[in-house]
Amino acid sequence: MKYEKIRREAFDANVQIVDAGLVLLTWGNASVRDPGEEVFAIKPSGVSYQDLTADMMVVVSIESGEVVEGSLRPSSDTPTHAELYRRFSRIGGVVHTHSYYAVAFAQARRDIPLLGTTHADHFRFPIPVTRDMTSREVEGAYEKNTGALIVETFEKRSLDPLVVPGVLVASHGPFAWGRDGKSAVENAVVLEAVARMACESRLINPDALPAPACLTEKHFLRKHGPGAYYGQQ
């Protein structure tokens, strides 16, 4: 198979989000982009994770949305993934889940606030929630419009998708991404973790304020800035 590498990577990413406890039943999907071609591999629609294999991953054209390799129907969220790959050209993996605390923030239509350094290590700013979709957007090309809404949210807030690698779609749930499948999974895991931490923090102290910018900037930039020094260089 021509796209065996990204099919394997997409399979691994899907397994990892289940192992991380982010997915119940079939409520989630992960995809991986081919860095050399305008295609991505994604989970097939409605297939149980227990039955999933790498060979089942479906390869789809980013531009047309058509299947280019694979015999199964791709995830119903495929047009959303395609729109993100089209508009966020530097990302190489996308994860969508219905993880508990992130969905709670999405249903409350609230950003995940930047309350501490755990959040800042991965997301430089609060994780945004989109506006509500209009009836026209829902009744039209719903999944593609979901991707367009995410892009709109980042454009309106002047956010870099690699600086804030995740979003909450209002009344729906989280999408996260990264430079590859592995980093997309990691960002999805962190997004759920910081959503839970923020929820618990506000339960303890409803007036908890965002962490000081000097502290959050230090934590983000020591991992991600041009002078990053965290880890082994």
N, C-alpha and C positions, 0 to 999 in steps of 0.2 A: 504494500500500500504506500502511495506517495507521501501521505501525511501521517505516517505512523508515529512520529515523534510528538507532534502536538496532540494527537489522539491519546497517547499514553499520558502526557502531561495533564490534559483535561480530565482524564479518568482519575489520576492521582489527586487532583484538586477537588474533585467531587467526593472522593473517599475521605479526604482530609476534613472537609466541612461537616461531614457526618460524624467522624471520629471526635471532632471538637465540640460536638453537641449543639451545633448551630441549625441542624435540620431535623425535622420530624416528618415521617411519612415520605412524600416526594416534594416537600415544600422547600425547594432550593435548586440551584444549578450553578455550575461554574463553567467558564470557557477560557480557552487559551488561543492567543493569536500567533500565526506564523510570522516571524519577523521578516522573512524574505518575500512573502507573498501576501496579497490582500484577502486572506481567508482566516477563519478561526474554527476550532473544534469545540463542540458543546454537547452537553448531556441530551440524550433523546427524551422526548416528551413522555411523562407518566410512567417511565420504567422504574421499578423498585430498585433502590440502591443495593439490595441484597443480590439482585440478579444482574447488576451492571458489570460490563467488561469493557476493556479499552477498545475492542473491536466495534462496540456499539456506538462509540462517539461519532457524531455527525459533523462533517466539515462543510462550512457554509461560506459563500462569498460575502465579504464585507459590503461590497458595492450593491450587488443585486439581491442579496438575501437568499439566493438559490443554493440548494444542496449541490456540492461538487464531489463529495465522496461520502458513502454510507447509504444504508438501505432503510434506515428508520427515519421517522419524522422528528425534526429537532425540537427542542424545548419551545413552548409557547412564548417564552421570553426572548427568543432569538432576535427579533427586531430591535428590542431594547439594547441588547449586547452589541448588535451591529451599529446602531446609532452612536453608542459610546465609542466604539473603535473608530468610526468615521470622524467624529468630532474631537476626540481626545487622542491625537495621533501617537502620543508617546506611551500609551498604556499597552500592556501585553497580556493582561488577564483580567477577568471580571467575575465577581461572585455575587450572587443574589440569594438571600435567605429570608426566613421569617422568624429570626431569632427573637426570643421573648422580650428582652428589655429594649432592644432597638425598635421593635414593632410598637412597644408601649409609647416610646417617644414619638414615633411616626403617627400613631393614632391620636396622641395628644397634640400633634402639630407643633412640636417644640424642638428647637435645635438641642443637640447634646452639648451642654455648656463645658467650657474648658476650666475645670475646677482644680486640676493638679498636674503633676509631672508625668504620670502614667499616660494620660491623654496626650500631653505635649511631646512625648517621645516619638509619636507616630503621626499625629494630626496637629498642625501648627495653630489652627484656629478651631472654634466650635464647629461641630459637624452639622451642616445645614439641613433643614427640612424644606422641601419644595412647597409651593402653593398647592392648593387643591386643583385637580384637573377639571376642566369645564365639561359639560355634557357633550359638547361637540367633539372634544378630544377623546372622551371615553367611547363614544359611539362610532368614531372614525377608526383610524389606524391606531388603536389603543396602545399596543406595545411599542410601536415606533414613537408615538407621541410621548410615552413615558420617558424614553431616552432623550427626546428633544426637551422635555421639561427639566430633566436633570442638567442638561447643558445650559439651558436658559438660567437656571438657578446659579450656576457657577459664573456665567457671564455677568449677571446682574450684580453679584457680590464681588466680582473681580477676583475670583479664587483660582489658583493653579490646581488642577486635579492631582498633581503629584505632591502637592503640599498638604492638601486635604483629600486623601484618597478614599473618600466615601461620602454617602449622602443618605438621607431618609426621604423616601417618597411619601408624601402625606397620605395618611389612612391606609398605607400599603406596607412598606417595610424598607430595609436597608439594601443598598448596592455598595460594594466596595471593589476596588481595583488596584492594580500595581503594574510594575514594569514586566512582570511575568506571572504565571499562575501561582507560584509559591508565595510571592509577595502579596498577591491579591487575597489569598487565603489568610495570610498573617494579618492583613489589614481588616478583614472581616472578623477575625477572632478578637482583635483589639477593639474594634468598633463596639461589639457586643459587651466586652468587658468594661469599657469606659461608660457605656450606657448604664450598666448595672451599678457601677461605682457612683455615677452622678445621681441616680435614683436613690440609692441608699444614703448618700451624703445629704440630699435635700430632705429625706425623711428625718434624719438626725437634726439637721438645721435647715429649715425652709428658707432662711435668709443667707445661706452660704453664697459667697461672692466668687467670681472668677479668680483664679490664681493670679498673682502679680505678673505682668508681662515680662519683666526682667528675668523671672524664674522660668517661665514657659519658653521664652525665646532661647535661653541658655540650653534647655533640655532638647529642644528641637534641633538647634544648629550644631550642637556637639555630635549629633548623629547624622545630620543631613546637609549641613552647610558646607561651603568651600573649605572651611578650616576644621571639618569634622575630625574628632579624635577618639570617638567611642569605638571599641573593638580592636581587632588586629588589622593594621593597615598594610 
